[in-house]
Amino acid sequence: MIKIKKIFLTKEKNVLGWFFNNRTRVFLFLAVSILLWLTSFIPYLNLIISPSLVYFLVAIFAVITFIVSLRDLVIFCLLLFVLALLLTLIGAVESAEVVSNFVYFILIYITIKFIFNEA
């Protein structure tokens, strides 16, 4: 019992420390995400900016803001691909298509980042 409590306390300190070190990034991310979400309600602009596009832009902005490694992005894409496969098998083709679009564009982002960073 004491070991479990000690683990949670150290995890909590790590999360609070990470938040304190990256507080400007977190607030910037929240502000841009809210602005993107609000733009999807502006008349005539909401025809161009769909909710799925807002989700995608927020996801890409999160990757750029919080500096996610290429390895983690590839693993995330593989997990999303498996999710899309499962959604296709159960018959939710529209949802699988949205998830596949995310995978496609994140893989394009990975390719561009790999080319320009020479990682």
C-alpha positions as CSV (number, residue, x, y, z in Angstrom):
1,M,0.0,0.0,0.0
2,I,2.8,2.4,0.9
3,K,4.7,1.5,-2.3
4,I,1.6,2.3,-4.5
5,K,1.1,5.7,-2.7
6,K,4.8,6.5,-3.2
7,I,4.5,5.7,-6.9
8,F,1.5,8.0,-7.3
9,L,3.2,10.8,-5.5
10,T,6.3,10.6,-7.7
11,K,4.1,10.5,-10.8
12,E,2.1,13.5,-9.6
13,K,5.3,15.5,-9.0
14,N,6.5,14.6,-12.5
15,V,3.3,15.7,-14.1
16,L,3.2,19.0,-12.1
17,G,6.9,19.6,-12.9
18,W,6.3,19.0,-16.6
19,F,3.3,21.3,-16.5
20,F,5.3,24.0,-14.7
21,N,8.2,23.7,-17.2
22,N,5.9,23.8,-20.3
23,R,3.2,26.1,-19.0
24,T,3.6,28.6,-21.9
25,R,3.3,25.8,-24.4
26,V,0.2,24.4,-22.7
27,F,-1.5,27.8,-22.6
28,L,-0.6,28.5,-26.2
29,F,-1.9,25.1,-27.3
30,L,-5.2,25.7,-25.4
31,A,-5.6,29.2,-26.9
32,V,-5.0,28.1,-30.5
33,S,-7.2,25.0,-30.0
34,I,-10.1,27.2,-28.8
35,L,-9.6,29.6,-31.6
36,L,-9.6,26.8,-34.2
37,W,-12.7,25.4,-32.6
38,L,-14.5,28.8,-32.7
39,T,-13.6,29.3,-36.3
40,S,-15.7,26.3,-37.2
41,F,-18.8,28.2,-36.1
42,I,-18.2,31.3,-38.2
43,P,-20.7,31.5,-41.1
44,Y,-19.4,30.6,-44.5
45,L,-16.0,29.7,-43.0
46,N,-17.6,26.6,-41.4
47,L,-18.1,25.3,-44.9
48,I,-14.4,25.1,-45.3
49,I,-13.3,24.2,-41.8
50,S,-15.2,21.0,-40.8
51,P,-15.0,19.5,-37.3
52,S,-12.7,16.7,-38.5
53,L,-10.3,19.3,-40.0
54,V,-10.3,21.2,-36.7
55,Y,-9.4,17.9,-34.9
56,F,-6.6,17.2,-37.3
57,L,-5.2,20.8,-37.1
58,V,-5.3,20.6,-33.3
59,A,-3.5,17.2,-33.4
60,I,-0.8,18.5,-35.7
61,F,-0.4,21.7,-33.6
62,A,0.0,19.5,-30.5
63,V,2.8,17.5,-32.2
64,I,4.6,20.7,-33.3
65,T,4.1,22.4,-29.9
66,F,5.1,19.6,-27.6
67,I,7.9,18.3,-29.9
68,V,7.0,14.6,-30.2
69,S,9.7,12.3,-31.5
70,L,9.4,10.5,-34.9
71,R,9.4,7.1,-33.2
72,D,6.4,8.0,-31.0
73,L,4.5,9.4,-34.1
74,V,5.1,6.2,-36.0
75,I,3.9,4.1,-33.1
76,F,0.8,6.3,-32.8
77,C,0.1,6.0,-36.5
78,L,0.4,2.2,-36.3
79,L,-2.1,2.2,-33.4
80,L,-4.5,4.4,-35.4
81,F,-4.1,2.1,-38.4
82,V,-5.1,-0.9,-36.2
83,L,-8.1,1.2,-34.9
84,A,-9.1,1.9,-38.5
85,L,-8.9,-1.7,-39.4
86,L,-11.0,-2.7,-36.4
87,L,-13.6,0.0,-37.3
88,T,-13.7,-1.3,-40.8
89,L,-14.3,-4.9,-39.6
90,I,-17.2,-3.9,-37.4
91,G,-18.8,-1.9,-40.2
92,A,-18.1,1.7,-39.1
93,V,-16.6,2.6,-42.4
94,E,-17.1,6.4,-42.1
95,S,-15.2,6.5,-38.8
96,A,-12.5,4.3,-40.2
97,E,-12.2,6.7,-43.1
98,V,-11.7,9.7,-40.7
99,V,-9.1,7.8,-38.7
100,S,-7.3,6.7,-41.9
101,N,-7.2,10.3,-43.1
102,F,-5.5,11.2,-39.8
103,V,-3.0,8.4,-40.3
104,Y,-2.3,9.6,-43.9
105,F,-1.6,13.2,-43.0
106,I,0.4,12.3,-39.9
107,L,2.6,10.1,-42.1
108,I,3.0,13.0,-44.5
109,Y,4.1,15.2,-41.6
110,I,6.5,12.5,-40.4
111,T,8.0,12.3,-43.9
112,I,8.4,16.1,-44.2
113,K,10.0,16.2,-40.7
114,F,12.3,13.4,-41.5
115,I,13.5,15.0,-44.7
116,F,14.1,18.5,-43.2
117,N,15.6,17.3,-39.9
118,E,17.7,14.5,-41.5
119,A,16.9,12.4,-38.5
